[in-house]
Amino acid sequence: MKKIALITSIMMAILCITGCSNTKTESSANADGSTTTVAETKEQNEATTVTESADSVDIIASETEEVLQPVNESEPVDSQNNEENGYQVIDSQDGYTVTFNPEYFIYEQGGEYEGKESVYIRCTIDETNSYENFIDVSTVEGYTAEDLINGMALQNDTEATPMHIVFANGEYDAFYCEKKVADAFIISYYAIPGKDKPYLVEVGSHIYSDDDEYAYRVAGVMENTFLDLKFEQ
């Protein structure tokens, strides 16, 4: 039986499909320590702030306790070793924040993914499939979050699903659909309402077999990074 690195088998355990009801999944996060900020100015008037942060995210999800093993068992990621891990925080002028550990992710500082302005990071634990394990965050003009995901679902011949997500930095109503690109590669799409325009989160996941040495490690860091996203609303 195969499992997807992040979304299909792992994220669905902690995301609640709301439909007519509004079910919440409990998670907790601890963020402690000092923060230093360095501002960068990009072309095309895109302002991006990169921060060396002493923040850490500890996700508690009882349903996925077996899957979410520490990336480094001798040094689990917490507030005590954040300085060594060197977390980075990218604050976009479009109202979202991406936090990641550069030991396991590469930040593509071109500021563009598939022709649109975004924050794109890819997981390098499994170098062979690093381009299939990524998180990309952007905003989309001219749509509501629901219209956006319905259009993407129709385009990809799949179904859109409303859900409620408990991130480390807040709770968000969202809409979800996915696209199977290849037998071992899937992209999951999340549309989250914003103040003026919706946020679009694309998560690429390589599909590993149960006995693959990278399956749990990639899943753990991808999920922690996904759940540490922050959005202004």
Accessible surface in RSA format (square Angstrom, percent):
REM  Atomic radii and reference values for relative SASA: ProtOr
REM  Chains: A
REM  Algorithm: Lee & Richards
REM  Probe-radius: 1.40
REM  Slices: 20
REM RES _ NUM      All-atoms   Total-Side   Main-Chain    Non-polar    All polar
REM                ABS   REL    ABS   REL    ABS   REL    ABS   REL    ABS   REL
RES MET A   1   206.27 106.8 145.14  96.1  61.13 145.5 121.30 103.1  84.97 112.6
RES LYS A   2   129.91  63.4 108.81  66.8  21.10  50.2  69.37  62.4  60.53  64.5
RES LYS A   3    37.21  18.2  35.27  21.6   1.94   4.6  23.33  21.0  13.88  14.8
RES ILE A   4    13.27   7.6  12.94   9.6   0.33   0.8  12.94   9.3   0.33   0.9
RES ALA A   5     1.45   1.3   0.00   0.0   1.45   3.3   1.45   2.0   0.00   0.0
RES LEU A   6     0.00   0.0   0.00   0.0   0.00   0.0   0.00   0.0   0.00   0.0
RES ILE A   7     0.00   0.0   0.00   0.0   0.00   0.0   0.00   0.0   0.00   0.0
RES THR A   8    56.41  40.1  48.36  49.0   8.06  19.2  49.03  65.9   7.39  11.2
RES SER A   9    56.48  47.7  28.34  37.8  28.14  64.8  35.39  75.4  21.09  29.5
RES ILE A  10     3.57   2.0   2.67   2.0   0.90   2.2   3.57   2.6   0.00   0.0
RES MET A  11     0.00   0.0   0.00   0.0   0.00   0.0   0.00   0.0   0.00   0.0
RES MET A  12    63.18  32.7  45.38  30.0  17.80  42.4  34.92  29.7  28.26  37.4
RES ALA A  13    42.38  39.0  18.87  29.1  23.51  53.5  30.51  43.0  11.87  31.4
RES ILE A  14     6.06   3.4   2.28   1.7   3.78   9.1   2.67   1.9   3.38   9.2
RES LEU A  15     9.93   5.5   1.16   0.8   8.77  22.1   1.20   0.8   8.73  23.5
RES CYS A  16    23.56  17.8  18.76  20.9   4.80  11.3   7.61  19.3  15.95  17.2
RES ILE A  17   101.35  57.7  78.69  58.6  22.66  54.6  78.69  56.7  22.66  61.5
RES THR A  18    17.86  12.7  13.67  13.9   4.19  10.0   4.39   5.9  13.46  20.4
RES GLY A  19    51.94  64.1   0.00   N/A  51.94  64.1  28.51  78.2  23.43  52.5
RES CYS A  20   148.43 112.3 103.31 115.2  45.12 106.1  44.32 112.3 104.11 112.3
RES SER A  21    68.28  57.7  57.07  76.2  11.21  25.8  49.51 105.4  18.77  26.3
RES ASN A  22    94.24  65.0  67.85  65.6  26.39  63.5  32.14  77.4  62.10  60.0
RES THR A  23    70.45  50.1  65.29  66.2   5.16  12.3  49.75  66.8  20.70  31.3
RES LYS A  24   108.48  52.9  84.71  52.0  23.78  56.6  36.92  33.2  71.56  76.2
RES THR A  25    13.85   9.9   9.40   9.5   4.46  10.6  10.34  13.9   3.51   5.3
RES GLU A  26   143.28  82.3 130.69  98.9  12.59  30.0  66.24 128.1  77.04  62.9
RES SER A  27    27.96  23.6   3.40   4.5  24.56  56.6   5.73  12.2  22.23  31.1
RES SER A  28    47.64  40.3  40.46  54.0   7.19  16.6  45.85  97.6   1.79   2.5
RES ALA A  29    39.88  36.7  11.01  17.0  28.87  65.7  11.20  15.8  28.68  76.0
RES ASN A  30    92.16  63.6  87.50  84.6   4.66  11.2  25.45  61.3  66.71  64.5
RES ALA A  31    74.21  68.2  42.12  65.0  32.09  73.0  42.37  59.7  31.84  84.4
RES ASP A  32    94.87  66.5  90.08  89.7   4.79  11.3  15.81  37.2  79.06  78.8
RES GLY A  33    58.85  72.6   0.00   N/A  58.85  72.6  29.44  80.8  29.41  65.9
RES SER A  34    91.48  77.3  75.44 100.7  16.04  37.0  52.79 112.4  38.69  54.2
RES THR A  35    76.72  54.6  43.58  44.2  33.14  79.0  34.02  45.7  42.70  64.6
RES THR A  36    87.18  62.0  83.30  84.4   3.88   9.2  54.47  73.2  32.71  49.4
RES THR A  37    82.85  58.9  54.28  55.0  28.57  68.1  35.95  48.3  46.90  70.9
RES VAL A  38    85.78  56.4  82.36  74.6   3.42   8.2  85.78  74.5   0.00   0.0
RES ALA A  39    83.07  76.4  54.63  84.3  28.43  64.7  54.70  77.0  28.37  75.1
RES GLU A  40    66.62  38.2  58.30  44.1   8.32  19.8  28.84  55.8  37.78  30.8
RES THR A  41   124.26  88.4  90.51  91.8  33.76  80.4  58.12  78.1  66.15 100.0
RES LYS A  42    34.18  16.7  22.98  14.1  11.20  26.7  27.15  24.4   7.03   7.5
RES GLU A  43   154.04  88.4 137.76 104.2  16.27  38.7  61.21 118.4  92.82  75.8
RES GLN A  44   139.35  77.9 101.37  74.1  37.98  90.4  49.50 105.4  89.85  68.1
RES ASN A  45   137.49  94.8 118.45 114.5  19.03  45.8  33.95  81.7 103.54 100.1
RES GLU A  46    17.93  10.3  17.61  13.3   0.32   0.8   2.07   4.0  15.86  12.9
RES ALA A  47    48.06  44.2  45.65  70.4   2.40   5.5  45.95  64.7   2.11   5.6
RES THR A  48     3.23   2.3   2.26   2.3   0.97   2.3   0.50   0.7   2.73   4.1
RES THR A  49    33.89  24.1  33.79  34.3   0.10   0.2   6.61   8.9  27.27  41.2
RES VAL A  50    18.31  12.0  17.48  15.8   0.83   2.0  17.48  15.2   0.83   2.2
RES THR A  51     4.40   3.1   4.40   4.5   0.00   0.0   2.42   3.3   1.97   3.0
RES GLU A  52    85.61  49.1  81.20  61.4   4.41  10.5  48.50  93.8  37.11  30.3
RES SER A  53     7.04   6.0   0.04   0.1   7.00  16.1   2.28   4.9   4.76   6.7
RES ALA A  54    21.51  19.8  19.65  30.3   1.86   4.2  20.38  28.7   1.13   3.0
RES ASP A  55    42.36  29.7  42.24  42.0   0.12   0.3   7.92  18.6  34.44  34.3
RES SER A  56     2.54   2.1   1.46   2.0   1.08   2.5   1.73   3.7   0.81   1.1
RES VAL A  57    16.77  11.0  12.09  10.9   4.68  11.3  12.09  10.5   4.68  12.7
RES ASP A  58    58.52  41.0  57.74  57.5   0.78   1.8   8.06  19.0  50.47  50.3
RES ILE A  59    24.05  13.7   0.91   0.7  23.14  55.8   0.91   0.7  23.14  62.8
RES ILE A  60   110.88  63.1 106.28  79.2   4.60  11.1 109.43  78.8   1.46   3.9
RES ALA A  61     7.40   6.8   0.02   0.0   7.38  16.8   1.20   1.7   6.20  16.4
RES SER A  62    89.23  75.4  68.19  91.0  21.04  48.5  46.70  99.5  42.53  59.6
RES GLU A  63   106.52  61.2  69.05  52.2  37.47  89.2  45.81  88.6  60.70  49.6
RES THR A  64     2.76   2.0   2.08   2.1   0.68   1.6   2.76   3.7   0.00   0.0
RES GLU A  65   127.89  73.4 119.05  90.1   8.84  21.0  47.44  91.8  80.45  65.7
RES GLU A  66   142.87  82.0 129.78  98.2  13.09  31.2  54.47 105.4  88.40  72.2
RES VAL A  67    32.01  21.1  32.01  29.0   0.00   0.0  32.01  27.8   0.00   0.0
RES LEU A  68    35.04  19.5  16.06  11.5  18.99  47.7  16.32  11.5  18.73  50.4
RES GLN A  69    81.69  45.7  75.98  55.5   5.71  13.6  28.35  60.3  53.34  40.5
RES PRO A  70    59.61  43.4  41.87  38.2  17.75  64.5  53.68  44.3   5.93  36.9
RES VAL A  71    21.02  13.8   6.35   5.7  14.67  35.4   6.57   5.7  14.45  39.2
RES ASN A  72    64.78  44.7  60.32  58.3   4.46  10.7  12.97  31.2  51.81  50.1
RES GLU A  73   137.68  79.0 113.48  85.9  24.20  57.6  39.29  76.0  98.38  80.3
RES SER A  74    96.46  81.5  59.94  80.0  36.52  84.1  56.78 120.9  39.68  55.6
RES GLU A  75    81.97  47.1  75.83  57.4   6.14  14.6  24.17  46.8  57.80  47.2
RES PRO A  76    59.40  43.3  59.23  54.0   0.17   0.6  59.31  49.0   0.09   0.6
RES VAL A  77    29.45  19.4  21.48  19.4   7.98  19.2  21.48  18.7   7.98  21.6
RES ASP A  78    40.91  28.7  40.00  39.8   0.91   2.2  14.42  33.9  26.49  26.4
RES SER A  79    49.74  42.0  28.48  38.0  21.25  49.0   5.15  11.0  44.58  62.5
RES GLN A  80   164.13  91.8 124.25  90.8  39.88  94.9  39.25  83.5 124.88  94.7
RES ASN A  81    17.81  12.3  16.61  16.1   1.20   2.9  13.78  33.2   4.03   3.9
RES ASN A  82     0.65   0.4   0.49   0.5   0.16   0.4   0.49   1.2   0.16   0.2
RES GLU A  83   157.82  90.6 137.17 103.8  20.65  49.2  54.68 105.8 103.14  84.2
RES GLU A  84   135.71  77.9  98.80  74.7  36.91  87.9  47.38  91.7  88.33  72.1
RES ASN A  85    22.75  15.7  15.12  14.6   7.62  18.4   1.23   3.0  21.51  20.8
RES GLY A  86    21.39  26.4   0.00   N/A  21.39  26.4  20.57  56.5   0.82   1.8
RES TYR A  87    25.59  11.9  25.59  14.6   0.00   0.0  12.17   9.1  13.41  16.5
RES GLN A  88    35.74  20.0  35.74  26.1   0.00   0.0   0.11   0.2  35.64  27.0
RES VAL A  89    18.35  12.1  18.35  16.6   0.00   0.0  18.35  15.9   0.00   0.0
RES ILE A  90     0.00   0.0   0.00   0.0   0.00   0.0   0.00   0.0   0.00   0.0
RES ASP A  91    56.34  39.5  53.06  52.8   3.28   7.8  22.54  53.0  33.80  33.7
RES SER A  92    10.59   9.0   0.51   0.7  10.08  23.2   1.03   2.2   9.56  13.4
RES GLN A  93   106.17  59.4  64.98  47.5  41.19  98.1  35.29  75.1  70.88  53.8
RES ASP A  94    40.21  28.2  25.06  24.9  15.15  35.8   5.71  13.4  34.51  34.4
RES GLY A  95     9.89  12.2   0.00   N/A   9.89  12.2   8.92  24.5   0.98   2.2
RES TYR A  96     5.04   2.4   2.72   1.5   2.32   6.0   1.35   1.0   3.70   4.6
RES THR A  97    23.55  16.7  23.11  23.4   0.43   1.0   9.33  12.5  14.21  21.5
RES VAL A  98     1.27   0.8   1.27   1.2   0.00   0.0   1.27   1.1   0.00   0.0
RES THR A  99    10.88   7.7   9.51   9.6   1.38   3.3   2.44   3.3   8.45  12.8
RES PHE A 100     1.85   0.9   1.12   0.7   0.73   1.9   1.85   1.1   0.00   0.0
RES ASN A 101     6.02   4.2   5.43   5.2   0.59   1.4   5.09  12.2   0.93   0.9
RES PRO A 102    57.69  42.0  37.99  34.6  19.69  71.6  38.41  31.7  19.28 119.8
RES GLU A 103   108.21  62.1  79.31  60.0  28.91  68.8  40.30  78.0  67.91  55.4
RES TYR A 104    21.86  10.2  21.57  12.3   0.28   0.7  12.77   9.6   9.09  11.2
RES PHE A 105     4.50   2.3   0.76   0.5   3.74   9.7   0.76   0.5   3.74  10.7
RES ILE A 106    75.51  43.0  72.53  54.0   2.98   7.2  75.51  54.4   0.00   0.0
RES TYR A 107    21.61  10.1   7.67   4.4  13.94  36.3   7.53   5.7  14.08  17.4
RES GLU A 108    53.83  30.9  51.62  39.1   2.21   5.3  16.42  31.8  37.41  30.5
RES GLN A 109   108.43  60.6  91.40  66.8  17.03  40.5  24.75  52.7  83.68  63.5
RES GLY A 110    70.47  86.9   0.00   N/A  70.47  86.9  42.22 115.9  28.25  63.3
RES GLY A 111     1.66   2.0   0.00   N/A   1.66   2.0   1.26   3.4   0.40   0.9
RES GLU A 112    95.15  54.6  72.64  55.0  22.51  53.6  14.84  28.7  80.31  65.6
RES TYR A 113    30.88  14.4  27.88  15.9   3.00   7.8  24.96  18.8   5.93   7.3
RES GLU A 114   139.02  79.8  92.08  69.7  46.94 111.8  46.18  89.3  92.85  75.8
RES GLY A 115    64.52  79.6   0.00   N/A  64.52  79.6  27.62  75.8  36.90  82.6
RES LYS A 116    54.21  26.4  48.93  30.0   5.28  12.6  53.79  48.4   0.42   0.4
RES GLU A 117    60.72  34.9  49.58  37.5  11.14  26.5  39.98  77.3  20.74  16.9
RES SER A 118     6.26   5.3   0.00   0.0   6.26  14.4   1.58   3.4   4.69   6.6
RES VAL A 119     4.96   3.3   4.38   4.0   0.59   1.4   4.38   3.8   0.59   1.6
RES TYR A 120    18.14   8.5  17.93  10.2   0.20   0.5  11.12   8.4   7.02   8.7
RES ILE A 121     0.32   0.2   0.32   0.2   0.00   0.0   0.32   0.2   0.00   0.0
RES ARG A 122    28.31  11.9  28.31  14.4   0.00   0.0   0.00   0.0  28.31  17.2
RES CYS A 123     0.42   0.3   0.21   0.2   0.21   0.5   0.00   0.0   0.42   0.4
RES THR A 124    32.97  23.5  26.20  26.6   6.77  16.1  14.76  19.8  18.22  27.5
RES ILE A 125    22.30  12.7   2.68   2.0  19.61  47.3  10.49   7.6  11.80  32.0
RES ASP A 126     4.30   3.0   4.05   4.0   0.25   0.6   0.00   0.0   4.30   4.3
RES GLU A 127   141.88  81.5 125.37  94.9  16.51  39.3  40.22  77.8 101.66  83.0
RES THR A 128   126.79  90.2  92.04  93.3  34.75  82.8  65.40  87.8  61.40  92.8
RES ASN A 129    30.92  21.3  28.33  27.4   2.59   6.2   2.59   6.2  28.33  27.4
RES SER A 130     5.48   4.6   5.24   7.0   0.24   0.6   1.06   2.3   4.43   6.2
RES TYR A 131   141.94  66.3 132.51  75.4   9.44  24.6 102.41  77.0  39.53  48.7
RES GLU A 132    47.49  27.3  47.49  35.9   0.00   0.0  11.30  21.9  36.19  29.6
RES ASN A 133     0.33   0.2   0.33   0.3   0.00   0.0   0.00   0.0   0.33   0.3
RES PHE A 134     3.77   1.9   3.77   2.3   0.00   0.0   3.77   2.3   0.00   0.0
RES ILE A 135     0.52   0.3   0.31   0.2   0.21   0.5   0.31   0.2   0.21   0.6
RES ASP A 136     0.09   0.1   0.09   0.1   0.00   0.0   0.00   0.0   0.09   0.1
RES VAL A 137     0.66   0.4   0.66   0.6   0.00   0.0   0.66   0.6   0.00   0.0
RES SER A 138     0.44   0.4   0.12   0.2   0.32   0.7   0.40   0.8   0.05   0.1
RES THR A 139    24.24  17.2   7.13   7.2  17.10  40.8   0.52   0.7  23.71  35.9
RES VAL A 140    29.41  19.4  26.79  24.3   2.62   6.3  29.41  25.6   0.00   0.0
RES GLU A 141   124.34  71.4 111.34  84.2  13.00  30.9  47.45  91.8  76.89  62.8
RES GLY A 142    79.11  97.6   0.00   N/A  79.11  97.6  42.36 116.2  36.75  82.3
RES TYR A 143   122.27  57.1 104.90  59.7  17.37  45.2  63.43  47.7  58.84  72.5
RES THR A 144    81.13  57.7  74.98  76.0   6.15  14.7  77.58 104.2   3.56   5.4
RES ALA A 145     4.94   4.5   1.07   1.7   3.86   8.8   1.07   1.5   3.86  10.2
RES GLU A 146    88.15  50.6  87.29  66.0   0.85   2.0  12.92  25.0  75.23  61.4
RES ASP A 147    81.14  56.8  73.82  73.5   7.33  17.3  14.84  34.9  66.31  66.1
RES LEU A 148    14.08   7.8  13.34   9.5   0.74   1.9  13.34   9.4   0.74   2.0
RES ILE A 149     0.06   0.0   0.06   0.0   0.00   0.0   0.06   0.0   0.00   0.0
RES ASN A 150    68.40  47.2  62.68  60.6   5.72  13.8  24.37  58.6  44.03  42.6
RES GLY A 151    38.66  47.7   0.00   N/A  38.66  47.7  32.76  89.9   5.90  13.2
RES MET A 152    32.92  17.0  32.29  21.4   0.63   1.5  31.93  27.1   0.99   1.3
RES ALA A 153     4.58   4.2   4.58   7.1   0.00   0.0   4.58   6.5   0.00   0.0
RES LEU A 154   150.23  83.7 134.39  96.1  15.84  39.8 138.36  97.2  11.87  32.0
RES GLN A 155   150.44  84.1 115.36  84.3  35.08  83.5  40.52  86.3 109.92  83.4
RES ASN A 156    31.65  21.8   8.86   8.6  22.79  54.9   6.90  16.6  24.74  23.9
RES ASP A 157   137.84  96.6 112.08 111.6  25.77  60.9  34.09  80.2 103.75 103.5
RES THR A 158    49.57  35.3  25.55  25.9  24.03  57.3  16.62  22.3  32.95  49.8
RES GLU A 159   143.71  82.5 134.24 101.6   9.47  22.6  51.59  99.8  92.12  75.2
RES ALA A 160    34.31  31.5   8.38  12.9  25.92  59.0   8.48  11.9  25.83  68.4
RES THR A 161    31.87  22.7  31.16  31.6   0.71   1.7  10.32  13.9  21.55  32.6
RES PRO A 162    52.45  38.2  52.45  47.8   0.00   0.0  52.45  43.3   0.00   0.0
RES MET A 163     2.24   1.2   0.28   0.2   1.96   4.7   0.28   0.2   1.96   2.6
RES HIS A 164    12.73   7.0  11.86   8.2   0.87   2.2  11.86  12.2   0.87   1.0
RES ILE A 165     0.00   0.0   0.00   0.0   0.00   0.0   0.00   0.0   0.00   0.0
RES VAL A 166    17.97  11.8  13.84  12.5   4.13   9.9  13.84  12.0   4.13  11.2
RES PHE A 167     5.87   2.9   0.31   0.2   5.56  14.5   0.31   0.2   5.56  15.9
RES ALA A 168    24.59  22.6   0.80   1.2  23.79  54.1   3.55   5.0  21.04  55.7
RES ASN A 169    63.99  44.1  39.24  37.9  24.75  59.6   8.63  20.8  55.36  53.5
RES GLY A 170    28.75  35.4   0.00   N/A  28.75  35.4  26.88  73.8   1.86   4.2
RES GLU A 171    81.74  46.9  58.74  44.4  23.01  54.8  21.90  42.4  59.84  48.9
RES TYR A 172    11.65   5.4   9.97   5.7   1.68   4.4   7.98   6.0   3.67   4.5
RES ASP A 173    80.68  56.5  76.08  75.7   4.60  10.9  23.39  55.0  57.29  57.1
RES ALA A 174     1.40   1.3   0.00   0.0   1.40   3.2   0.00   0.0   1.40   3.7
RES PHE A 175    37.10  18.6  37.10  23.0   0.00   0.0  37.10  22.5   0.00   0.0
RES TYR A 176    17.79   8.3  17.79  10.1   0.00   0.0  16.97  12.8   0.82   1.0
RES CYS A 177     0.84   0.6   0.00   0.0   0.84   2.0   0.84   2.1   0.00   0.0
RES GLU A 178    51.92  29.8  50.25  38.0   1.67   4.0  13.13  25.4  38.79  31.7
RES LYS A 179    84.20  41.1  81.41  50.0   2.79   6.6  31.63  28.5  52.57  56.0
RES LYS A 180   130.11  63.5 101.88  62.5  28.22  67.2  53.99  48.6  76.12  81.1
RES VAL A 181    71.31  46.9  42.32  38.3  28.99  69.9  44.57  38.7  26.74  72.5
RES ALA A 182    53.44  49.1  42.09  65.0  11.34  25.8  53.44  75.3   0.00   0.0
RES ASP A 183   116.04  81.3 107.80 107.3   8.24  19.5  30.43  71.6  85.61  85.4
RES ALA A 184    32.41  29.8  31.25  48.2   1.16   2.6  31.25  44.0   1.16   3.1
RES PHE A 185    26.13  13.1  26.13  16.2   0.00   0.0  26.13  15.8   0.00   0.0
RES ILE A 186     6.79   3.9   6.79   5.1   0.00   0.0   6.79   4.9   0.00   0.0
RES ILE A 187    16.47   9.4  16.47  12.3   0.00   0.0  16.47  11.9   0.00   0.0
RES SER A 188     0.01   0.0   0.01   0.0   0.00   0.0   0.00   0.0   0.01   0.0
RES TYR A 189    16.41   7.7  16.41   9.3   0.00   0.0   1.84   1.4  14.57  18.0
RES TYR A 190     0.42   0.2   0.42   0.2   0.00   0.0   0.42   0.3   0.00   0.0
RES ALA A 191     0.00   0.0   0.00   0.0   0.00   0.0   0.00   0.0   0.00   0.0
RES ILE A 192     0.17   0.1   0.17   0.1   0.00   0.0   0.17   0.1   0.00   0.0
RES PRO A 193    51.19  37.3  48.89  44.6   2.30   8.4  50.89  42.0   0.30   1.9
RES GLY A 194    22.85  28.2   0.00   N/A  22.85  28.2   1.59   4.4  21.27  47.6
RES LYS A 195   173.24  84.5 138.73  85.1  34.51  82.2  88.19  79.4  85.05  90.6
RES ASP A 196   128.01  89.7  87.30  86.9  40.70  96.3  32.80  77.2  95.20  94.9
RES LYS A 197    53.05  25.9  47.13  28.9   5.92  14.1  27.62  24.9  25.43  27.1
RES PRO A 198     3.86   2.8   3.37   3.1   0.49   1.8   3.49   2.9   0.37   2.3
RES TYR A 199     7.56   3.5   7.56   4.3   0.00   0.0   1.28   1.0   6.28   7.7
RES LEU A 200     7.94   4.4   7.80   5.6   0.14   0.4   7.80   5.5   0.14   0.4
RES VAL A 201     0.24   0.2   0.24   0.2   0.00   0.0   0.24   0.2   0.00   0.0
RES GLU A 202    10.58   6.1  10.58   8.0   0.00   0.0   0.29   0.6  10.29   8.4
RES VAL A 203     0.01   0.0   0.00   0.0   0.01   0.0   0.00   0.0   0.01   0.0
RES GLY A 204     0.00   0.0   0.00   N/A   0.00   0.0   0.00   0.0   0.00   0.0
RES SER A 205     0.05   0.0   0.05   0.1   0.00   0.0   0.02   0.0   0.03   0.0
RES HIS A 206    25.41  13.9  25.41  17.7   0.00   0.0  12.30  12.7  13.11  15.3
RES ILE A 207    18.59  10.6  12.73   9.5   5.86  14.1  12.73   9.2   5.86  15.9
RES TYR A 208     3.13   1.5   1.32   0.8   1.81   4.7   3.13   2.3   0.00   0.0
RES SER A 209    45.21  38.2  41.68  55.6   3.52   8.1  30.94  65.9  14.26  20.0
RES ASP A 210    68.58  48.0  56.47  56.2  12.11  28.6  30.33  71.4  38.25  38.1
RES ASP A 211   129.76  90.9  96.66  96.2  33.10  78.3  50.03 117.8  79.72  79.5
RES ASP A 212    49.35  34.6  36.64  36.5  12.71  30.0   8.13  19.1  41.22  41.1
RES GLU A 213   136.89  78.6 109.18  82.6  27.71  66.0  47.49  91.8  89.41  73.0
RES TYR A 214    65.09  30.4  65.09  37.0   0.00   0.0  27.11  20.4  37.98  46.8
RES ALA A 215     1.61   1.5   0.57   0.9   1.04   2.4   0.58   0.8   1.03   2.7
RES TYR A 216    79.35  37.0  78.33  44.6   1.02   2.7  55.50  41.7  23.85  29.4
RES ARG A 217    94.93  39.9  93.53  47.7   1.40   3.3  41.58  56.8  53.35  32.3
RES VAL A 218     0.06   0.0   0.06   0.1   0.00   0.0   0.06   0.1   0.00   0.0
RES ALA A 219     1.73   1.6   1.73   2.7   0.00   0.0   1.73   2.4   0.00   0.0
RES GLY A 220     2.03   2.5   0.00   N/A   2.03   2.5   2.03   5.6   0.00   0.0
RES VAL A 221     9.89   6.5   8.03   7.3   1.85   4.5   9.72   8.4   0.16   0.4
RES MET A 222     0.00   0.0   0.00   0.0   0.00   0.0   0.00   0.0   0.00   0.0
RES GLU A 223     0.00   0.0   0.00   0.0   0.00   0.0   0.00   0.0   0.00   0.0
RES ASN A 224    49.77  34.3  48.71  47.1   1.07   2.6  12.85  30.9  36.92  35.7
RES THR A 225    10.54   7.5   7.47   7.6   3.07   7.3   3.05   4.1   7.49  11.3
RES PHE A 226     0.22   0.1   0.22   0.1   0.00   0.0   0.22   0.1   0.00   0.0
RES LEU A 227     1.00   0.6   1.00   0.7   0.00   0.0   1.00   0.7   0.00   0.0
RES ASP A 228     9.02   6.3   8.86   8.8   0.15   0.4   2.16   5.1   6.85   6.8
RES LEU A 229     0.61   0.3   0.61   0.4   0.00   0.0   0.61   0.4   0.00   0.0
RES LYS A 230   100.31  48.9 100.15  61.4   0.16   0.4  42.78  38.5  57.52  61.3
RES PHE A 231    10.13   5.1   0.37   0.2   9.76  25.4   0.52   0.3   9.61  27.5
RES GLU A 232   116.31  66.8 110.93  83.9   5.38  12.8  41.01  79.3  75.30  61.5
RES GLN A 233   112.44  62.9  54.28  39.7  58.16 138.5  41.88  89.1  70.56  53.5
END  Absolute sums over single chains surface
CHAIN  1 A    11455.4       8895.2       2560.2       5375.9       6079.5
END  Absolute sums over all chains
TOTAL         11455.4       8895.2       2560.2       5375.9       6079.5
